[in-house]
Amino acid sequence: MMDQDAIAHLLDILGNRNRRRILDLLRQKPCFVTEISDRLVINPKAVIAHLAIMQKEDVISFYQDDKRRKYYYLVYDFELSIQTASPVQPPQSIAAVSTPEGGKLSAPPLTGKILMIRHLLDSREKLIENLEAVEKDIDEMMNDVIISGRNIFQNSVESNILLALIYSPLTPVELSDIVNYSIPEVTGSLRTLAAKGYVESDGGRYRIKGTQKAVVLAANPVFPMRI
């Protein structure tokens, strides 16, 4: 049986939605960083951070294939069960709340905040629905890049590098950790991608060419003129 500290650490891990998604994916099969990032649409650097936390707690581990690519897997599986019980004394009903003589029944304390929480929860559900639709579109486009890349790029390293750079600019060392290829292989592929016009270097970091312009446009949107 797990002690209280181990249970507390496990609950900390399960308290993060993306870590729960990663664990659900690893229940299906071992995966490498780029695969987890692509399937769950999570920044590769964030995936590495989540994996490091779970590996530290011995929830997951990894093995390497012939290409030295790290495949992460569950060390042990677990099931979380939560039981609820009715309070010993139910809260006082609104009808039983005392009111000033001749006055109207006032709302119980914290009613406004409780209703606001309900409103925020409803708003969150709508945002999650919209986010899931966006993630589905991203997943389909990434699959198109992978399939089309087989005919455009020289090898899988180039397409994996492009998918990793979609999230944020990265150094060759960071890319090597994410795509699990040697630094010489990564730097060679970066030079090829730069020559083809896909990526560009900025202070030692590589990014998708044109993303800086997109960020500037997002920060300074152009609104249509009303006539």
Summary of the structure (lengths in Angstrom):
residues: 227
radius of gyration: 25.1
end to end distance: 71.4
largest distance: 84.5
contacts: 525
relative contact order: 0.09
helix: 57%
strand: 9%
